[in-house]
Amino acid sequence: MRRGASLRAESYPQSPDRPATEGGSSSRDGRIGDSGVELLRVAYHATPLASVLDTVVRSAETRLRPLVRGVGLVVLRTGWGGELRAATAAAEPLEPLQSAVAGGPAFEAITGGSPVVIADLGEEQRWPKLMMAARRAEIAAILAVPLDAEPVGAALTFYLRGGLRSGLSGELRPVIDDSSLVVANAVAFARLELVAAHLKDALESRDLIGQAKGLLMARRSISSEKAFALLRETSQRTNRKLRDVAQGLVESGELP
Amino acid sequence: MSSPQLQALMRQTLGGAMQGAGLGADDLWRGYVTAGGSELPGVVDDLLAGRQALEPDQYDCLAQAINDHAVGLGQSGAVPYFHQLGGS
């Protein structure tokens, strides 16, 4: 397979020229401006994860205007399966053309742990549907950058208005760093909320199992360990969940 | 503590059963706590990875978690308990 059109990020040209910016809130070097402050204000406890990720891509696009036309975000290995996505309006039709099955620059960036640069969409052979759609959307180049957001894998895809040029890496770096931090924190917070919800379920089940153990201990004059082992063996023998065995015992007074 | 051979057998049994049941680390931990386990998620990761020795009670709770998950999927909960693996 031909891979010549894809370059490592460190190989794209470096010279001091920069484009003029437009809009009052973006910063020419990507430092936090008015739009970047939006990231600092994210209230993780009160904002759904999907909304946080939307904020990340929207902020990145605003800070990097007019350099980028659209920004996409993919988050993998969240701990609860599946993947998370966010995209700005211009990137929305393009992002679904990248997937774990079909591949794409973001997925390759996550897997390889380094940026994937597509300097010439006409030459890139690996993801033809994405390249065709991007050219129709007047994208000149695509840059996918992995985020430092362990334990999740995540990457931002920048759909660039102009071709690759010098100084690009320095302009993107603050946006990438800020996005990494926000994605890592948002996913960590969401995981903690999930763990708390799981704990609530688990504690309710354990209470039931505790009652069942107590019944067995009283009726059969056995230890807590023996009662628990009996419940487990009944679960295995009857192919029922431990919680269901305990519930049956508490409700009927009998082991199946 | 059980022998190195039994430790390896316990890990192998749990790892294979987790994969067979399509059970992820978070769901395993939830099931483990439900089944009486009391370690934090990171410790369970360490137990499965062999960074900490598995105690029989911990193994039984993990086996129960996998079996409960399998039963929920309509499968058979076939992971043996510690004493059925030859432990005492």
Chai-1 contact restraints between the chains, C-beta under 6 A:
chainA,res_idxA,chainB,res_idxB,connection_type,confidence,min_distance_angstrom,max_distance_angstrom,comment,restraint_id
A,G79,B,D26,contact,1.0,0.0,6.0,A-B,restraint_1
A,W80,B,D26,contact,1.0,0.0,6.0,A-B,restraint_2
A,H198,B,R30,contact,1.0,0.0,6.0,A-B,restraint_3
A,A202,B,R30,contact,1.0,0.0,6.0,A-B,restraint_4
A,A202,B,V33,contact,1.0,0.0,6.0,A-B,restraint_5
A,A202,B,T34,contact,1.0,0.0,6.0,A-B,restraint_6
A,S205,B,T34,contact,1.0,0.0,6.0,A-B,restraint_7
A,R232,B,Q64,contact,1.0,0.0,6.0,A-B,restraint_8
A,N239,B,V71,contact,1.0,0.0,6.0,A-B,restraint_9
A,N239,B,S76,contact,1.0,0.0,6.0,A-B,restraint_10
A,N239,B,G77,contact,1.0,0.0,6.0,A-B,restraint_11
A,K241,B,D68,contact,1.0,0.0,6.0,A-B,restraint_12
A,K241,B,V71,contact,1.0,0.0,6.0,A-B,restraint_13
A,L242,B,A35,contact,1.0,0.0,6.0,A-B,restraint_14
A,L242,B,Q64,contact,1.0,0.0,6.0,A-B,restraint_15
A,L242,B,D68,contact,1.0,0.0,6.0,A-B,restraint_16
